Amino acid sequence: MKITNICCIGAGYVGGPTMAVIAEKCPHIKVTVVDLNEARIAAWNDEDVNNIPIYEPGLNEIVAKARGRNLFFSTEVDKAIDEAELIFISVNTPTKTYGTGKGMAADLKYIELCARQIARVAKTDKIIVEKSTLPVRTAEAIKSILNNTGNGVQFQILSNPEFLAEGTAVQDLLHPDRVLIGGETSPEGQEAIETLVDVYAHWVPRERILKTNVWSSELSKLTANAFLAQRVSSINAISELCEKTEANVNEVAKAIGMDSRIGPKFLKASVGFGGSCFQKDILNLVYISKAFGLHEVADYWEQVIIMNDHQKRRFSKNIVQTLYNTVSGKKITFLGWAFKKDTNDTRESAAIYVADDLINEQANIALYDPKVGHKQVLSDLNYLETRQPAENEKYIKTFDDPYQACENAHAIAILTEWDEFKAYDWKKIYDSMLKPAFVFDGRNLLDPAEMRAIGFVYQSIGS
């Protein structure tokens, strides 16, 4: 099948950047990203590309180049489905908050709604591509809906999981380690796989495009995130041991990272991992394992989450204990709210849970993050439903200037590894704070010797 028209349902962190890169690299293909969220689509269409809803280095330049040429953002979902030969499903698959599997299983209601809408609208044969992170054998459910409620057209279902790291998503798309495509072993399934291969081959070397069956592709995504999160939780567990033995976790990480069998990546101790994928995907893996009666497997992966939660709570508890066992009425400045640098994504950010703990202790939180605003911060805290929204608003205040945020603070907690924090005039910040002035470095971002020479009481993870 020759592809001239692609539709992507979902204009979020995966769908938007992925389709922008496909459009930029395949100018002969019309790419339409659709979403029912009118405000989000309006932001993608904003004349000033610096105002697009997702911050990723380099993304605005790619959108500016392709938008209006062969890249379009629209709320006309039915029209885009009808015109496309290839349809990506890139909608949210949150963890269930109700019913069977609550707290662990993926909520697939948006996936099912997409499948039913495609089945209702489609009048010609389509290739449907799972781009959202999904449990194993979701493709089977999608195919069942399409085959039984459609208009007699033929559908092929492919799994094409994303392996993007927020903050480097554009580079990950332009220069991927691999592109994974799973499909049926039938001749029709293999033809569909090759059709999608041909799209990516416009810029990805074919030897980096891996073809598997659908189930292997779906499981590979969950497994990749589980392995990466496991490394983070492993080094964070060692960080606590380092603090008790006077070892330095940075030195330990460097020593083991030089072992070619281990490697240095994802060995940076911190206040804990965040983002939309790691926790959700591991919980999904735990649920699947339990569903098949593999309780030892489930327990093994669940411990990765337990360790991550412990690291966040341990950090906030340490702040309270160091500040003479009370933070009530004290000003604690947070530098960073996004779950990592170079993104405005706050989902499952460690900062949310540390703030929640400190607000429980009636601390006043002053916050500065270069890409996250007050409305998003309050939304994140209110989502926890720990207290009334008015109480969250009472205890947290955001600033546009980091120096103002730090003025008269009892302590600073670094929660995101933004590069700009390293360039601050820390002597000026020290002079503006109440004494003794504390810094709790949750990202091992600053030089301990330099901070202590200024006069700070400085603590970092794992040292």
N, C-alpha and C positions, 0 to 999 in steps of 0.2 A: 504494500500500500504506500503510495506517495503522499507524504504529509505536507499540506499547505496551510492548515489551520489547526492551532492548538488552543484548548481552553483549560484554564486552571481554576478549580473551585476552591476559593480560600486565598485571601490576600494578606496572610500573616507573615511570620518570620521565615517560613520556608517557601511558601508559594510566591511571594513578591520577589525576593532576590533570585530564586531559581529561574523564574520566568523571564526576569529582566536579562539575565545572562544568556538564556536560550535565544531570546529575541535579538540580543546584540550580536551573537555568533551565527545566527541563522536569519539573515535579513529577508530571505525569500519566504519565510514562514510567518503568518499572522499569529500573534500570541495575545490572547485576551484573558485577563485575570478578573474573575468575578467574585463578588462578595455581597451579602445582603446588608452589611454594615455600611450605610450611606456615608457616614462621617469618615470612615477609613478610606473608602474609594475616593472621596473628595480630597483627602490628604494626599493620596497617591497622584491625583491629578492637579495638585497645587502648582501654580505657575512657577513658584520658587521651589526648585527641587531640593533645597535644603530643608524644606518643611515636610518631606515625605515621612510617613509614620514610623519607619524603622531606621534607626541609625546604625549603619555599617560603613566602615571606611571604604570609599570608592563606589558605593552603591548609587549615590546621587548622580555621579558622572555617567554611569551606565544607563540609568533611567533617562537622563536628559538626552542621551544619544539616540535611544530607541523609541522613546515614548512619542506617539503620534505618527511614527513611521511604520512600525509593525508591532509595537507594544501598546496595548490599550487596557485601561482599567474601567470596569463597568459594573453596574448593579443588574444588568439585563441577563440574568443567568440562563433562562430558557433559550434565548437567541444564541448565546455563545455555545451552549451544548448542541443545539441543532446544527450549527455551522461547522463544528470541529470534527476532525477524524480521530484526534487523539485528545483524551480528557484526563488531566491530572486531578486527583482528589487530594487536597491539602488542607483539610479542616482540622479543627481541634479534637484531640482524643484525650480528654482529661481523665484522671482517676475517678472512679465512681464514688459518689457521696451518699448513695442510697442502695438498698436492696442487697441481693446476693453479690458478694465480692466487694462490698463497700470498703473503701480505703485502700484497695489493692488492684482490682480489675480495671481495665480500660473501659470508659463509657463510649460506646460505639453508636450512640443515637444520631450523631451528626453524619457519620459515615453512612448509616442506613438511609437517612433522609436524602443524602446525595444520590445514593443508588436508586432510590425510588423516583427521584426527580429525573435522573438520566433515563430510566426506563420509560417514564411517561412521555418525555419529550422526543427521544431519539427516533428517527425515521430511516436512518442509514446505519450501516455497520460501524462500530466504534471500537477503539482500543482504550480500555480504562486502566489508568496507572495509579496504584496506591503510592502516594508520596508521604502521607501521614504515617507516624509511627504506630504500628498496629500489632495486636496479638497474632500468634501463629494461627493460620487457617482462616483469617478474616476474608481473604480472597474468595474462599469457598462460599461464604455467606453472601458476599457481594454478587457473585455469579448466580447464586440461587435466586436472589431478588430480581436480577436483570432478566434471567431466562424465563421466570414465571410471571412477571408482571409487565414485560416489555411489549413492543409492537411487532414481534416476530423478527426483529433484526438480530444480527449476530454480534456478540460481544466477546472480546478476549481480555482477560484480566492479567495485568502485570504488576509485580512488586518491584518498586524502584526506590528503596529507602534513601533518605538524605543522611549524609555524614558531615554536617556542617558544624563548625564551632563558632558560636557568636563572637563577634569581634574580628574574626578572620573569614567570615562567610563568603565574601566575594572571591578572595584568593582560593578558598577551598573549592569553589565552583569552577573557577578558571583553571586550576591546576590540581585536580583531585587525585588522591592516592589511588582510588579506584571508583568506578561507577558499577553498581551492582544491579542487575536486572534479572528478575525471576519470572518464569512463565511456565505454561503447560508443556509437556513433552510431545504433544500432538503436533502434526505438521502445521496446523493453524496457529498453535501456540508459539512454535519456533519462528514462524513468519512474523508474528507480532513482535517478538523479541528483537528480531533483526531490523524491524521498522524503527523501533526506539533506538537501537544501536546506531542506526544511520543518522539520527538527529544529533546524538552526542559526539559522533565521529567527526563532526565539523570542527571540533577543537580538542577533543580528548583522543589520544592515541588508542587505537583499537585494542592493543595488548593490555590496556588498563581498564577495559570494559569486561567485567566478569559476568558470565551467564550461568544461572542456576535454575533449579526448580523453584516454584513459588514459595514453598514452605521454608526452604533453606534461606532464601532472601529475607523473608519476614523475621526469622529467628536470628539471623546474622546482625540485624540492627539492634535488637534487644541485647544480644550478647556483647556487641562492641561497647555499648554504653555501660553495661554491667562491669566489664573488665576495666574500663577507664575509671569508673567510680570506685571500684575495688582498690585501685592503686592509690587514689586520694585518701580513702579511709584507712588504708594500711599505713601510709606515712603519717597521717594524723594520729593514729594509735601510738606510733613510735614517738611522736612529738610529746605526748604526755609523759612517756617514760623518760625522755630526754630531760624534761623539766625536773624530774625527781633525782636524776643521776648526774646532773650538771654536764651532760653531753649537749651538743648543739645539733639540732635536727638538720640545719642547712649543711653542716659538714657530713653528717651521716648520709643525707640524700645524695650529696656529690660523690661520696665514696662508693655507694652501691650503684649509682647511676652510671659510673664509668665501666661497670661490668657490661660487656656487650650483650649478655643474655637478658639483662634487665633494661638498660637504657635510661636516659635522664627524664623523659617526659612524664608528666602527671605525678611528679614526686615532690611537689612544692607544698609543704605543710601550710595550713591556713585555718581559718575559722570554720571551714566546711564548704562543700560544693553546693551549688544552686543550679538554677536554670530549669527549663521545662522538661528536659529529657531524663537526666540521670535517675532521679528518685522515681519518677513515673514509670520508667521502663523496668527498673529493678523490681518495683512492687508488682508490675505486670508479670515479670518472670517468676516471682514468688507465687503469685496466684495460679499461674499455669502449672507450676510444679506441684502445688498442693492439689490442684484439680486432678492430676494424674497419680496422686498418692505418693509423690516423691518428697516426703517430708524432710528428709535430711538435706536434699538439694535446696528446698525452700528455706530451711533454717540457715544454711550457709550464706545465701544471697541476702536474706533479711538482715543479717548481722552487719552488712555494709551500710544499710540505712540507719541501724541502731547506733553505729559508731559515728556517723555523720551528725545525727541529732545530738548525741552526747557532746561532740566537739563544740557545737553552737552554744549549748547550755553551759558547758564548762567555761567558755569565754565570758559570758555575761556574769556567771557566778564569781569568776575571778575579779571582775571589775568591782563588784560589790564588796568582796572581801578585802581587796587592796585599798579601797576608799573607806577604810575603818568600819566596815560592815554596815554602812548605810549610804544610800545615794538619794534619799528622800530630799527633795528640794534642790538637789545639786544639778548643775548644768553639765551634761555630757555631750560633747560634740562628736557627731558621726561624720567622718569623711568617706563618702561613698554609700550608695544605696543599691545601684545595679549589681547583679550577681557576679559580674566580672567587668574588666575594663573594655572600652571601645564598643559598648552596646548600651541601649536604653532599656534592655529587658530586665525586669525585676523579679520574674517568677522564681519562687523558692529561694530568693536571696537570703543569705545568712543574716543580713542586716535586719530583715523583718523580724526574725525570731529573737535576736539580741535586743532589739528595741522593745519588743513585747515583754520580755523578761524585766527590762529596766523600768518600763512604765508601770509594771506590777509593783515595783519598788518605789514608785512615785518620783522617778528621776525626770528632769526636764531635758528633752532631747533637742539639740540644735543640729540641723543637718545641712550639709552641702554635697551635692552631686552635680557634675557638669552637664548631665543629660537627663536627669530625672527630676520632675517637678512635684510640687506639693500635692496636687490632686492625685497623682499616682501613688505617692507615699501613703496618703490616707486610705486610698482604696486597698492597698496591700494589707494595712493593719486592720481595717474593718472586715476584710475577708476572713480573718482568723476568728471573728466573732467572740473575742476574749472579753470585750467590754463594749459599752455604748460608743458610737462614733463621736459623740461630743466629747467624751473623755479622751479619746485618742487625739482629737484636735487640741485639747487643753495642754497635753504633755509634749507635743512635737511641733517644732517650728522649722521651716526651711529658709535658707538664705541663698542669695545670688552671689555672695562674696564669701570666700572661705575664711578670710581674716576676721570678718564680722561674726561668722559662726563660731570662731574659736575664742573671741573676746570674753574675758571673765569666766571661762569654762574651768571646771575642776579637772576635767580629763578629756582626752581625745581618743576615740576608737577608730582605727582605720579598717574599713570593712570592704573596700574595693581597691584594686591595685592600679588605679589611674596613674599614668606616668607623671601627670602634672603635680601630684602630691610631693614627688621627690624634689621638685624644683622650687618649692615654697621657701620663703625666708623664715626658717624655723626659729631663729633668734627673735624675730619680731613677734611671732606667735607666742613664744615663751614669755616674753615681756608683758603680753596682754592678758595672760592667764592668771588665775588664782594660784598661790603657792601653798604646798608643793604642786607642781604641774605634772600630771601623769599622761603618758601616751601608751595605749594598748594597741600594738601593731598586729592586727589579725591577718595580715598578708605578708609579713616579713619583708616589708617594702623599703624601710629606711635603715641607715647604718647605725647600729646600736652605740658604737663608740662616739660618733658625732653627736647623737642625740643626748647622750649622758654628759658629754663635754659642755653642751649648752646649759645643762642643768635639769633636764627632764628626768623624772622617774620613769624609766623606759622598760616596757616588757613586750616581748614578741613571742609568738607561738613557738614552742619547742626549744627555748633557750633560757 
